[in-house]
Amino acid sequence: MKGTAETADEKYALLHGGLIDSLLKKGGVANLGCEKTNRKVLAFIALTFLPLLGLCLAQNVAFGPGLKIPFLLDVAEITRFLFVGPLLLIAEKIVEPWLTEVIKYARNRIIEKPDVEKFDKAIDIAAQWRSSSGAEMIVLLGTFVWQAVDVLGHNSTMTCSSWQTVPLSSQPSYAWFYYAFFAKPLYRFLWLRWLWRYCIWVALLVRMSFLSLNLRATHPDRLGGLEFIIAGHSKFAVLAFAFGMQAASVLADQIIFEGKTLMSFRYDLIGFVLLVSAIFLTPLLVFSLKLAQEKRLAIFQYGALADDYVAEFHTKWIKHNDKKENLLGTSDIQSLADLSNSFNVVREMRTCLISKNNISTFALATLLPFSPLLLTVYPFDELLNHLLKSLM
């Protein structure tokens, strides 16, 4: 029974598979359900941060008063390899179970029976894309080619003294070579693999939106019964947090080493939050047409039902109630109230899965990593006083 359950989950899982996961699985580093996430994280750190630290120590560029940007004070790179990279690996364990449940729930409850086979085919296509070793190889090779072009197209040395150059020389350090041709491309690969898998998820949502859906305008979620999609999709906020963490670390370097201020980036921050929110919220719009059609149809259907009931109610209790039937104990008035409530639910039904709640979820996840930078504007005690005043 357990094996059967794992096979079913594997069919609906969209965040594992492909060349890299196959190699890691053979090496005992990755299994179904991301059970070996900790090993993945340790392997990533062992392949990126630790060699860089060792090479920097060997050439005395890890720290020291003679360096403007020593490796151990380079906030952007420390964040990249010790926090963002591991978070991208941990995110698989956070997001995948929810997406799996969304797919299973949609298949069992939302997709109309005539279109279940089409949905199964869409799931199979998504699984093929997910497990495509060729696609992942293209992404991997593209990452290293991109990095090579990036290195060749720009001056490899920095104008100021940093860990990327040999002290008292303009020659690149050993750590820079390892960083430029292996560590950074590997980090970029994690991001591009997430982009590929996110595109697979979005494509599945688009295919689902073209199928016949069992929507109910009177569903209490005011979304025809589709709020479960938001419950799963909102877990991508962990990626928005990773985006924000990396961007915040880049700003931190510029504030620390170039003397810039956080306020000088205020418009960049607004644009960044809008961009990240658009990336993760726009796919939810694919269901708006279906929801709008269901709402229009329900308004006519429940309007006609209400009209018939109100007409009979008026005839019975107003026009022809000669016997003066006692109102006490009758269920007619309660039924009229229930019908009114049902019609109000239809009228209040939203036609867009995007709401203030999920906008704030992604915006907050994106902005949260920037909060430590407020200490560059306000001293900690002053910042704490502002926070207490806002809460009291």
JOWO-V566030 format. One record per residue. N is the residue number from 1. SS is DSSP state (H for helix, E for strand, L for the rest). PHI is phi in radians with two decimals (none if undefined). Layout:
# JOWO-V566030
N_SS_PHI ; N_SS_PHI
This chain:
# JOWO-V566030
1_L_none ; 2_H_-1.12 ; 3_H_-1.10 ; 4_H_-1.12 ; 5_H_-1.10 ; 6_H_-1.13 ; 7_H_-1.11 ; 8_H_-1.12 ; 9_H_-1.09 ; 10_H_-1.11 ; 11_H_-1.12 ; 12_H_-1.59 ; 13_L_-1.31 ; 14_L_-2.00 ; 15_L_-2.01 ; 16_L_-2.45 ; 17_L_2.04 ; 18_L_1.69 ; 19_H_-1.09 ; 20_H_-1.12 ; 21_H_-1.13 ; 22_H_-1.12 ; 23_H_-1.16 ; 24_H_-1.16 ; 25_H_-1.14 ; 26_H_-1.11 ; 27_L_-1.51 ; 28_L_1.35 ; 29_L_-1.64 ; 30_L_-2.40 ; 31_L_-2.29 ; 32_H_-1.01 ; 33_H_1.44 ; 34_H_1.01 ; 35_L_-1.18 ; 36_L_-1.85 ; 37_H_-1.02 ; 38_H_-1.06 ; 39_H_-1.17 ; 40_H_-1.07 ; 41_H_-1.08 ; 42_H_-1.12 ; 43_H_-1.13 ; 44_H_-1.11 ; 45_H_-1.11 ; 46_H_-1.16 ; 47_H_-1.59 ; 48_L_-2.08 ; 49_H_-1.16 ; 50_H_-1.10 ; 51_H_-1.08 ; 52_H_-1.10 ; 53_H_-1.11 ; 54_H_-1.09 ; 55_H_-1.17 ; 56_H_-1.17 ; 57_H_-1.14 ; 58_H_-1.13 ; 59_L_-1.87 ; 60_L_1.01 ; 61_L_-2.08 ; 62_L_-1.31 ; 63_L_-2.80 ; 64_L_2.54 ; 65_L_-1.18 ; 66_L_-1.43 ; 67_L_-1.89 ; 68_L_-1.31 ; 69_E_-2.23 ; 70_L_-1.23 ; 71_H_-1.03 ; 72_H_-1.29 ; 73_H_-1.95 ; 74_L_-1.43 ; 75_H_-1.04 ; 76_H_-1.09 ; 77_H_-1.33 ; 78_H_-1.06 ; 79_H_-1.12 ; 80_H_-1.02 ; 81_H_-1.70 ; 82_H_-1.79 ; 83_H_-2.18 ; 84_H_-1.19 ; 85_H_-0.98 ; 86_H_-1.02 ; 87_H_-1.11 ; 88_H_-1.11 ; 89_H_-1.34 ; 90_H_-1.16 ; 91_H_-1.03 ; 92_H_-1.04 ; 93_H_-1.23 ; 94_H_-1.39 ; 95_H_-1.50 ; 96_H_-1.02 ; 97_H_-1.03 ; 98_H_-1.24 ; 99_H_-1.11 ; 100_H_-1.05 ; 101_H_-1.16 ; 102_H_-1.08 ; 103_H_-1.12 ; 104_H_-1.14 ; 105_H_-1.13 ; 106_H_-1.09 ; 107_H_-1.14 ; 108_H_-1.46 ; 109_H_-2.22 ; 110_H_-1.81 ; 111_E_-1.26 ; 112_L_-1.12 ; 113_H_-0.91 ; 114_H_-1.08 ; 115_H_-1.85 ; 116_H_-1.07 ; 117_H_-1.09 ; 118_H_-1.13 ; 119_H_-1.16 ; 120_H_-1.05 ; 121_H_-1.15 ; 122_H_-1.11 ; 123_H_-1.14 ; 124_H_-1.10 ; 125_H_-1.11 ; 126_H_-1.07 ; 127_H_-1.15 ; 128_H_-1.15 ; 129_H_-1.10 ; 130_H_-1.07 ; 131_L_-1.61 ; 132_L_-1.23 ; 133_H_-1.17 ; 134_H_-1.12 ; 135_H_-1.11 ; 136_H_-1.22 ; 137_H_-1.13 ; 138_H_-1.09 ; 139_H_-1.09 ; 140_H_-1.13 ; 141_H_-1.12 ; 142_H_-1.05 ; 143_H_-1.13 ; 144_H_-1.23 ; 145_H_-1.14 ; 146_H_-1.00 ; 147_H_-1.15 ; 148_H_-1.10 ; 149_H_-1.11 ; 150_H_-1.09 ; 151_H_-1.20 ; 152_H_-1.21 ; 153_H_-1.50 ; 154_L_-2.30 ; 155_L_-1.16 ; 156_L_-1.29 ; 157_L_-1.73 ; 158_L_-1.71 ; 159_L_-1.26 ; 160_L_-1.83 ; 161_L_-1.27 ; 162_E_-2.55 ; 163_L_-1.17 ; 164_L_-1.41 ; 165_E_-2.18 ; 166_L_-1.24 ; 167_L_-0.94 ; 168_L_1.06 ; 169_L_-2.68 ; 170_L_-1.76 ; 171_L_-1.38 ; 172_E_-1.08 ; 173_L_-1.38 ; 174_H_-1.05 ; 175_H_-1.08 ; 176_H_-1.12 ; 177_H_-1.07 ; 178_H_-1.13 ; 179_H_-1.13 ; 180_H_-1.25 ; 181_H_-1.88 ; 182_H_-2.45 ; 183_H_-1.12 ; 184_H_-1.18 ; 185_H_-1.04 ; 186_H_-1.12 ; 187_H_-1.13 ; 188_H_-1.10 ; 189_H_-1.08 ; 190_H_-1.04 ; 191_H_-1.17 ; 192_H_-1.17 ; 193_H_-1.17 ; 194_H_-1.13 ; 195_H_-1.06 ; 196_H_-1.09 ; 197_H_-1.24 ; 198_H_-1.13 ; 199_H_-1.11 ; 200_H_-1.09 ; 201_H_-1.09 ; 202_H_-1.11 ; 203_H_-1.07 ; 204_H_-1.16 ; 205_H_-1.08 ; 206_H_-1.10 ; 207_H_-1.07 ; 208_H_-1.10 ; 209_H_-1.17 ; 210_L_-1.60 ; 211_L_-1.58 ; 212_L_-1.34 ; 213_E_-1.93 ; 214_L_-1.50 ; 215_L_-1.55 ; 216_L_-2.29 ; 217_L_-1.11 ; 218_L_-1.59 ; 219_L_-1.10 ; 220_L_-1.04 ; 221_L_-1.32 ; 222_L_1.07 ; 223_L_-2.28 ; 224_L_1.21 ; 225_L_1.73 ; 226_L_-1.77 ; 227_H_-1.12 ; 228_H_-1.07 ; 229_H_-1.14 ; 230_H_-1.12 ; 231_H_-1.01 ; 232_H_-1.42 ; 233_H_-1.13 ; 234_H_-1.12 ; 235_H_-1.19 ; 236_H_-1.19 ; 237_H_-1.04 ; 238_H_-1.11 ; 239_H_-1.27 ; 240_H_-1.07 ; 241_H_-1.12 ; 242_H_-1.14 ; 243_H_-0.98 ; 244_H_-1.09 ; 245_H_-1.08 ; 246_H_-1.19 ; 247_H_-1.12 ; 248_H_-1.11 ; 249_H_-1.19 ; 250_H_-1.15 ; 251_H_-1.12 ; 252_H_-1.06 ; 253_H_-1.07 ; 254_H_-1.20 ; 255_H_-1.24 ; 256_H_-1.30 ; 257_H_-1.76 ; 258_H_-2.02 ; 259_L_1.31 ; 260_L_-1.39 ; 261_L_-1.98 ; 262_H_-1.10 ; 263_H_-1.14 ; 264_H_-1.22 ; 265_H_-1.84 ; 266_H_-1.07 ; 267_H_-1.26 ; 268_H_-1.11 ; 269_H_-1.14 ; 270_H_-1.08 ; 271_H_-1.10 ; 272_H_-1.15 ; 273_H_-1.11 ; 274_H_-1.09 ; 275_H_-1.12 ; 276_H_-1.09 ; 277_H_-1.09 ; 278_H_-1.12 ; 279_H_-1.04 ; 280_H_-1.63 ; 281_H_-1.78 ; 282_H_-0.97 ; 283_H_-1.01 ; 284_H_-1.22 ; 285_H_-1.27 ; 286_H_-1.14 ; 287_H_-1.65 ; 288_H_-1.10 ; 289_H_-1.10 ; 290_H_-1.06 ; 291_H_-1.14 ; 292_H_-1.13 ; 293_H_-1.12 ; 294_H_-1.11 ; 295_H_-1.16 ; 296_H_-1.05 ; 297_H_-1.11 ; 298_H_-1.16 ; 299_H_-1.06 ; 300_H_-1.20 ; 301_H_-1.13 ; 302_H_-1.29 ; 303_H_-1.13 ; 304_H_-1.15 ; 305_H_-1.07 ; 306_H_-1.12 ; 307_H_-1.09 ; 308_H_-1.12 ; 309_H_-1.18 ; 310_H_-1.11 ; 311_H_-1.10 ; 312_H_-1.17 ; 313_H_-1.09 ; 314_H_-1.14 ; 315_H_-1.10 ; 316_H_-1.24 ; 317_H_-1.73 ; 318_H_-1.93 ; 319_H_-1.46 ; 320_L_-2.15 ; 321_L_-1.64 ; 322_L_-1.16 ; 323_L_-1.37 ; 324_L_0.90 ; 325_L_-1.01 ; 326_L_-1.18 ; 327_L_-1.24 ; 328_L_-1.12 ; 329_L_1.57 ; 330_L_-1.38 ; 331_L_-1.67 ; 332_H_-1.12 ; 333_H_-1.19 ; 334_H_-1.10 ; 335_H_-1.11 ; 336_H_-1.10 ; 337_H_-1.15 ; 338_H_-1.10 ; 339_H_-1.12 ; 340_H_-1.09 ; 341_H_-1.11 ; 342_H_-1.11 ; 343_H_-1.17 ; 344_H_-1.13 ; 345_H_-1.08 ; 346_H_-1.08 ; 347_H_-1.13 ; 348_H_-1.54 ; 349_L_-1.04 ; 350_L_-1.53 ; 351_L_-1.86 ; 352_L_-2.45 ; 353_L_-1.29 ; 354_L_-1.40 ; 355_L_-2.40 ; 356_H_-1.05 ; 357_H_-1.13 ; 358_H_-1.34 ; 359_H_-1.11 ; 360_H_-1.16 ; 361_H_-1.07 ; 362_H_-1.28 ; 363_H_-1.14 ; 364_H_-1.17 ; 365_H_-1.09 ; 366_H_-1.28 ; 367_H_-1.46 ; 368_H_-0.95 ; 369_L_-1.13 ; 370_L_-1.44 ; 371_H_-1.04 ; 372_H_-1.06 ; 373_H_-1.23 ; 374_H_-1.11 ; 375_H_-1.17 ; 376_H_-1.41 ; 377_L_-1.82 ; 378_L_-2.09 ; 379_L_-1.06 ; 380_H_-1.03 ; 381_H_-1.14 ; 382_H_-1.20 ; 383_H_-1.11 ; 384_H_-1.14 ; 385_H_-1.12 ; 386_H_-1.07 ; 387_H_-1.14 ; 388_H_-1.13 ; 389_H_-1.13 ; 390_H_-1.24 ; 391_H_-1.60 ; 392_L_-1.45
